[in-house]
Amino acid sequence: MRVLITGAAGMLGRDVEEVARHAGHDVVALARADLDITDAGAVHHAVAAVAPDTVINCAAWTDVDLAETEEAQATLINGDGAGHLAAAAAETGAHIVHVSTDYVFDGTKPTAYVETDAVSPASSYGRSKEAGERVLRAATPRHVILRTSWVYSEFGHNFLKTILRLAATRDELRIVADQRGCPTSTLDLAEAVLSIAPRLIAGEDVWGTYHFAGSGVTTWHGFASRIAAAQTPFTGRTPRVTPITTAEYPLPARRPANSELDCSLFARIFGIRARPWTEETDRITRVLVEAQVGTTQHVA
Ligand SMILES: NC(=O)c1ccc[n+]([C@@H]2O[C@H](COP(=O)([O-])OP(=O)(O)OC[C@H]3O[C@@H](n4cnc5c(N)ncnc54)[C@H](OP(=O)(O)O)[C@@H]3O)[C@@H](O)[C@H]2O)c1
C-alpha cells in the first residue's frame, strides 16, 4: 500500500510514518517544509506525483489559544488545506484519512459523544476543524474522518510533557478538574489510522466519520496525577496535584467541559480499541523520565 502522509513532523505524523514503515508500506512522508497544504497547486502536484492509494492528513493548526486571534489562518490550514488534499485525492482516485477533534463539540452533553451528535464548536480552533470536516465530505465520498482527543506523545508539545517539566521543579501543580476527556497516545492513534486504509483499498464500504480515543475517561487533574505518580519512582519527586476549576485557570479559547468520545463504532467496524489511557501514560512517562535521568547522569 502506498501512503502519502502530510504533517509528517508533527506528533501524530511521526508515529504514523513509523508504524506505516514498520508494517512494510510504501511511505512518502512530507513535513510542512516539503508540502504546505494551504498551497493548492503544490498539493495537487504532490498527490499526482506520488500517486498514493491513501492520503493521511496529519497536518493541522493545533495552537488552540492562538487560533482565537488567528482564526483565518487556522481555517486556511484546517479547513481549506484539508479541502485541497481531499480534492487532489479525489482527482487521482486516492482515499483520504483525515484527523479531526473533540473540539467540534461544545462539551455540554452529559454523556459520551457519538458520531451522529450535532457539532457545535465553541472555539476558533473547533470551528476551523469543523470547516475541514465539511469541505472534506463535500470534496470526496472516499474519506474517513477520525475524531480524537487529548493527544499526547513522546514528541512535540503536549500535556504529558508539560506536567513532567513542572513536576521536576514545582512542589504543587494546580490542574483543572472540571473538564473530562480521553487522553489518546499517538501510537494507538497511528495504529488506528493505518488500520483504515487496507479496508478502503479492499473496496469495503466503511467511509464516514468515526471517533477514536484512549480507553477510559478522566479529567486533566486525573491525567496529571497519573503522570506525577508515574514519574516518582524514577525521580523521587512527589509534587502535590491540586484540583482547580476552569474559572481559576482562564485561557483564551473555551474548552469543552465534556470531551468524552464514544469509540464503539470504530471498534465494531475496524476491530480496534485503544489501550487504557493509564497504560500508555505510564509507558511514555517512563520512557521520557528514563531518558532524562540518563542524560543527567551522563552530563554529571
Ligand atoms: N494535539 C491534540 O491534543 C489533538 C486533539 C484532537 C485532535 N488533534 C488532531 O490531531 C491531528 C494531529 O495533530 P498533532 O497532535 O500531531 O499536532 P502537531 O504536533 O501540532 O502536528 C501538526 C503538524 O502539522 C504541521 N502543519 C501546520 N501547518 C501546516 C501546513 N500549512 N502544511 C503542512 N503541514 C502543516 C505542523 O508543522 P509546524 O509545526 O511546522 O507548524 C505540525 O508538524 C490534527 O489534525 C489535530 O487537529 C490533536
The ligand as a Tripos MOL2 file, in Angstrom:
@<TRIPOS>MOLECULE
LIG
   48    52     1     0     0
SMALL
NO_CHARGES

@<TRIPOS>ATOM
      1 N1         -2.9160   17.6090   19.9170 N.am      1 LIG1
      2 C1         -4.1350   17.3050   20.3640 C.2       1 LIG1
      3 O1         -4.4160   17.2920   21.5720 O.2       1 LIG1
      4 C2         -5.2350   16.9500   19.3750 C.ar      1 LIG1
      5 C3         -6.5150   16.6660   19.8690 C.ar      1 LIG1
      6 C4         -7.5130   16.3130   18.9540 C.ar      1 LIG1
      7 C5         -7.2310   16.2440   17.6120 C.ar      1 LIG1
      8 N2         -5.9800   16.5530   17.1660 N.ar      1 LIG1
      9 C6         -5.7150   16.4860   15.7230 C.3       1 LIG1
     10 O2         -4.7150   15.5070   15.5080 O.3       1 LIG1
     11 C7         -4.0190   15.8120   14.2940 C.3       1 LIG1
     12 C8         -2.5230   15.7040   14.5320 C.3       1 LIG1
     13 O3         -2.1200   16.7410   15.4070 O.3       1 LIG1
     14 P1         -0.8210   16.6420   16.3060 P.3       1 LIG1
     15 O4         -1.2840   16.4750   17.6790 O.co2     1 LIG1
     16 O5          0.1470   15.6770   15.7040 O.co2     1 LIG1
     17 O6         -0.3000   18.1500   16.1600 O.3       1 LIG1
     18 P2          1.1350   18.7430   15.8390 P.3       1 LIG1
     19 O7          2.1770   18.0120   16.5850 O.co2     1 LIG1
     20 O8          0.9810   20.2090   16.0180 O.co2     1 LIG1
     21 O9          1.3370   18.4130   14.2970 O.3       1 LIG1
     22 C9          0.7270   19.1420   13.2550 C.3       1 LIG1
     23 C10         1.7350   19.2430   12.1390 C.3       1 LIG1
     24 O10         1.1170   19.9350   11.0500 O.3       1 LIG1
     25 C11         2.0760   20.8040   10.5080 C.3       1 LIG1
     26 N3          1.4670   21.8790    9.7480 N.ar      1 LIG1
     27 C12         0.9210   23.0340   10.2050 C.ar      1 LIG1
     28 N4          0.5100   23.7770    9.1720 N.ar      1 LIG1
     29 C13         0.8070   23.0890    8.0490 C.ar      1 LIG1
     30 C14         0.6370   23.3600    6.6820 C.ar      1 LIG1
     31 N5          0.0780   24.5050    6.2330 N.pl3     1 LIG1
     32 N6          1.0490   22.4350    5.7820 N.ar      1 LIG1
     33 C15         1.6380   21.2860    6.1920 C.ar      1 LIG1
     34 N7          1.8120   20.9800    7.4810 N.ar      1 LIG1
     35 C16         1.4050   21.8760    8.4070 C.ar      1 LIG1
     36 C17         2.8450   21.3190   11.7000 C.3       1 LIG1
     37 O11         4.0770   21.8570   11.2820 O.3       1 LIG1
     38 P3          4.7360   23.0800   12.1150 P.3       1 LIG1
     39 O12         4.9650   22.5430   13.4910 O.co2     1 LIG1
     40 O13         5.9690   23.3620   11.3460 O.co2     1 LIG1
     41 O14         3.7220   24.1750   12.0950 O.co2     1 LIG1
     42 C18         2.9840   20.0630   12.5340 C.3       1 LIG1
     43 O15         4.1590   19.3390   12.1720 O.3       1 LIG1
     44 C19        -4.5020   17.1960   13.8750 C.3       1 LIG1
     45 O16        -5.4890   17.0560   12.8950 O.3       1 LIG1
     46 C20        -5.1340   17.7600   15.1400 C.3       1 LIG1
     47 O17        -6.1260   18.7160   14.8470 O.3       1 LIG1
     48 C21        -4.9650   16.8810   18.0190 C.ar      1 LIG1
@<TRIPOS>BOND
     1     1     2 1
     2     2     3 2
     3     2     4 1
     4     4     5 ar
     5     4    48 ar
     6     5     6 ar
     7     6     7 ar
     8     7     8 ar
     9     8     9 1
    10     8    48 ar
    11     9    10 1
    12     9    46 1
    13    10    11 1
    14    11    12 1
    15    11    44 1
    16    12    13 1
    17    13    14 1
    18    14    15 2
    19    14    16 1
    20    14    17 1
    21    17    18 1
    22    18    19 2
    23    18    20 1
    24    18    21 1
    25    21    22 1
    26    22    23 1
    27    23    24 1
    28    23    42 1
    29    24    25 1
    30    25    26 1
    31    25    36 1
    32    26    27 ar
    33    26    35 ar
    34    27    28 ar
    35    28    29 ar
    36    29    30 ar
    37    29    35 ar
    38    30    31 1
    39    30    32 ar
    40    32    33 ar
    41    33    34 ar
    42    34    35 ar
    43    36    37 1
    44    36    42 1
    45    37    38 1
    46    38    39 2
    47    38    40 1
    48    38    41 1
    49    42    43 1
    50    44    45 1
    51    44    46 1
    52    46    47 1
@<TRIPOS>SUBSTRUCTURE
     1 LIG1         1 GROUP 0 **** ****
